Amino acid sequence: MPDPPYYAVIFTSQRTPSDDGYEALAERMLELASQQPGFLGVDAVRDASGRGMTASYWTDLESIRRWRNQAQHRMAQALGRSGWYSEYEIRICRVEEVRRFHAAE
C-alpha cells in the first residue's frame, strides 16, 4: 500500500444461505477489481453466520466510481441484491493515516 492519503470502500454485508455461484463470482470480482486503474488492495473477513466485511483500497474517488460502474461488477451487484445478501452497507472513507505494529521475531 502506498502512503496515505488514499481511499477505502468498506462493504459490510449479511449473506443469505444461498451460494448459487457466489464464491466463484466473488473470486472473479476480486480478479477484475485488481486489474482496474487505481486499485491498491483488499482485506476481507466473514464469520460463520454470514456477516462479512470487505475493505478495498483505491487511489482516488474517480477509480472507485469507475469500478462501481464497471459492467461485470454492475451485474454482480444486481445478483447480490436479488439473492446473495439480506442486507449490506457501503462506506467510502479517505485514509489519512496508517499505524502499524509488528511483533519482534
Buried (B, 14 or more C-beta within 10 A) or exposed (E): EEEEEBBBBBBBBBBBEEEEEBEEBBEBBBEBBEEBEBBBBBEEEBEEEBEBBBBBBBBBEEBBEBBEEBEEBEEBBEBBEEBBBEEBEEEEEEBEEEEEEEEEE
